[in-house]
Amino acid sequence: MSALLAAALLFVAIHVGISGTRVRYGLTRAMGERAYMVVFSLASVASLVWLINAYKIAGYIQIIPQMDWWKALTDLLMLPAFLLVIIGLATPNPTAVAQEKLVGQAPRGIVRITRHPFLMGVALWAFLHLVANGDLASVLFFGSLFVTCAAGAPSIDAKRRRALGGSAWDSFAGKTSILPFGAIASGRNQVALGEFGWWRPAAGLLAYGLFIGGHAHIIGVSPFPTW
């Protein structure tokens, strides 16, 4: 369990304590942008591999009671999680890597709902599984992913604002939100389903179906409640 704790702390430290902070800018000045990106990518992959392997061998200590109703809720909420992730990856977005120049364009599709769809989808997935599994190892594993995504969104916002300038970023941020439907609920934007296209939601639905159908075979645990 100590190895998992160390891996979780390292994963969070790399993504929250370095990326998007002034530490990053100090490193890029010393190393150059390209060298930094290579080193950061390698460190990210290595820390994730360590985190996954440490989770696999960690002991089982139940700390949250398993609840069938939560498993059922998890099955339902994993659909929007998959839609956020898949549609988010397939939609141009100034918060995505190397797409900063899109900040002057009007938010479209899933970006109207949240300007960080991938992070919000992973955060939802992580939180649902943290509670559904309920053991200490899962709290550390999924908790580190949840914290990274939850803290990563405002961190990216701050990085984009410094890089793009306050006026350009504030105009985009004023029409969008971190929390899904935040800008829509406040009247700063509206849903436009036609901007999603048919294939993005279809890909999300397909990924969700494969997840539900193959979970027991791939992960070794059924996602369904034992009712």
C-alpha positions in Angstrom: 0.0 0.0 0.0 2.9 2.3 0.6 4.0 2.0 -3.0 0.5 2.9 -4.2 0.5 6.0 -1.9 3.8 7.1 -3.2 2.7 6.5 -6.8 -0.5 8.5 -6.2 1.3 11.4 -4.7 3.9 11.5 -7.5 1.1 11.4 -10.1 -0.7 14.3 -8.5 2.5 16.2 -7.9 3.6 16.0 -11.6 0.2 17.1 -13.0 -0.9 19.6 -10.3 2.4 20.8 -8.8 4.3 21.3 -12.1 2.0 21.5 -15.1 0.2 24.8 -15.3 2.2 26.4 -12.4 5.1 28.8 -12.4 7.4 25.8 -11.8 6.6 24.8 -15.4 7.7 28.1 -16.8 11.0 28.0 -14.8 11.6 24.5 -16.3 10.7 25.6 -19.9 13.1 28.6 -19.6 15.9 26.3 -18.5 15.2 23.4 -20.8 13.3 24.8 -23.7 9.6 24.1 -24.5 10.2 21.0 -26.7 12.6 19.3 -24.2 10.2 20.1 -21.3 7.3 18.5 -23.2 9.3 15.4 -23.9 10.4 15.0 -20.3 7.0 15.8 -18.9 5.3 13.3 -21.2 7.7 10.6 -20.2 7.3 11.4 -16.5 3.5 11.4 -16.9 3.5 8.0 -18.6 6.0 6.5 -16.2 4.0 7.7 -13.1 0.7 6.4 -14.6 2.3 3.0 -15.3 3.6 2.9 -11.7 0.2 4.0 -10.3 -1.6 1.2 -12.2 0.9 -1.5 -11.3 0.9 -0.4 -7.7 -2.9 -0.5 -7.6 -2.9 -4.0 -9.1 -0.7 -5.5 -6.3 -2.1 -3.4 -3.4 -3.9 -5.3 -0.6 -7.7 -5.1 -0.1 -8.9 -3.0 2.8 -12.6 -2.1 2.7 -13.3 1.4 4.1 -16.5 2.3 2.3 -19.5 -0.1 2.4 -20.4 -1.5 -1.0 -23.9 -0.4 -2.0 -25.9 -2.0 -4.8 -27.8 1.2 -5.4 -24.6 3.0 -6.0 -23.5 0.4 -8.5 -26.7 1.0 -10.4 -26.2 4.7 -10.2 -22.6 4.3 -11.4 -23.8 2.3 -14.4 -26.2 5.1 -15.4 -23.7 8.0 -14.8 -20.9 6.3 -16.7 -22.8 7.1 -19.9 -22.4 10.9 -19.5 -18.8 10.2 -18.4 -18.1 8.4 -21.6 -19.9 11.0 -23.7 -17.8 13.8 -22.1 -14.6 12.0 -22.7 -15.2 10.7 -26.2 -17.0 13.8 -27.6 -14.5 16.0 -25.8 -11.5 14.4 -27.4 -13.2 14.7 -30.8 -14.1 18.4 -30.5 -11.8 21.4 -31.2 -11.2 23.2 -27.9 -8.7 25.9 -26.9 -8.1 24.2 -23.6 -6.8 21.1 -25.4 -3.1 20.6 -26.2 -1.8 22.7 -29.1 -5.2 24.2 -29.7 -4.8 27.5 -27.9 -5.3 29.5 -31.1 -9.0 28.5 -31.1 -9.7 30.8 -28.2 -11.1 33.5 -30.5 -13.7 31.2 -32.0 -17.2 30.8 -30.5 -17.6 27.7 -28.2 -19.2 24.9 -30.1 -20.7 21.5 -29.2 -19.6 20.0 -26.0 -17.5 23.1 -25.2 -20.8 24.9 -24.6 -21.5 22.5 -21.8 -18.0 22.5 -20.2 -14.7 23.8 -21.5 -12.9 20.8 -19.9 -15.1 17.8 -21.1 -12.3 15.2 -21.0 -11.2 16.2 -17.5 -14.8 16.3 -16.2 -15.6 12.9 -17.7 -12.5 11.3 -16.1 -13.3 13.0 -12.8 -16.8 11.6 -12.9 -15.6 8.1 -13.8 -13.0 8.3 -11.0 -15.4 9.5 -8.3 -18.0 6.9 -9.2 -15.5 4.0 -9.0 -13.9 5.3 -5.9 -17.2 5.0 -4.0 -18.4 1.9 -5.8 -15.2 -0.1 -5.0 -14.9 1.3 -1.5 -11.5 -0.1 -0.7 -8.4 1.8 0.4 -6.4 1.0 -2.8 -9.3 2.3 -4.9 -9.6 5.5 -2.9 -5.9 6.2 -3.5 -5.9 5.2 -7.2 -9.2 6.8 -8.3 -8.8 9.6 -5.8 -5.5 10.6 -7.3 -7.1 10.7 -10.8 -10.1 12.7 -9.4 -7.9 15.2 -7.7 -5.7 15.6 -10.8 -8.7 16.3 -13.0 -10.5 18.6 -10.5 -7.4 20.6 -9.9 -6.2 20.4 -13.5 -9.1 22.3 -14.9 -8.4 25.6 -13.1 -4.7 25.0 -13.6 -5.1 24.9 -17.4 -7.3 27.9 -17.2 -4.6 29.9 -15.4 -2.0 28.6 -17.9 -4.1 29.6 -20.9 -4.8 33.1 -19.4 -1.1 33.8 -18.9 -0.3 32.5 -22.4 -3.1 34.1 -24.4 -3.7 37.3 -22.4 -6.5 38.2 -20.1 -8.9 39.8 -22.6 -8.8 36.9 -25.1 -9.2 34.2 -22.4 -11.8 36.0 -20.4 -14.0 36.4 -23.4 -13.9 32.6 -24.0 -14.2 31.7 -20.3 -17.1 34.1 -19.9 -19.1 32.0 -22.4 -18.2 28.6 -20.9 -17.7 26.9 -17.5 -15.7 24.2 -15.8 -18.6 22.5 -14.2 -20.9 20.9 -16.9 -23.9 23.1 -17.7 -22.7 25.9 -15.5 -22.6 28.5 -18.2 -25.9 27.3 -19.6 -27.6 27.4 -16.2 -26.4 31.0 -15.7 -27.7 32.0 -19.2 -24.2 32.6 -20.6 -24.6 29.9 -23.3 -27.1 27.4 -24.6 -27.0 23.8 -25.8 -26.8 23.3 -29.6 -27.2 19.6 -30.3 -26.7 20.1 -34.1 -23.1 21.1 -33.4 -22.2 17.6 -32.0 -22.7 15.8 -35.3 -23.9 12.2 -35.2 -20.6 10.4 -35.0 -19.3 11.9 -31.8 -22.3 10.8 -29.7 -22.4 7.5 -31.5 -18.7 6.8 -30.7 -19.5 7.7 -27.0 -22.4 5.3 -26.9 -20.4 2.6 -28.6 -17.6 3.0 -26.0 -20.1 2.9 -23.2 -21.7 -0.3 -24.5 -18.3 -2.0 -24.9 -17.5 -0.9 -21.3 -20.6 -2.3 -19.8 -20.6 -5.5 -21.9 -16.8 -6.2 -21.4 -16.2 -5.0 -17.9 -16.5 -8.4 -16.3 -14.3 -10.0 -18.9 -11.6 -7.3 -19.0 -11.6 -6.1 -15.4 -12.8 -9.3 -13.8 -15.6 -7.6 -11.8 -19.2 -7.3 -12.9 -20.4 -3.7 -13.0 -24.0 -4.7 -12.3 -25.7 -4.8 -8.8 -26.5 -8.2 -7.3 -30.2 -7.6 -7.1 
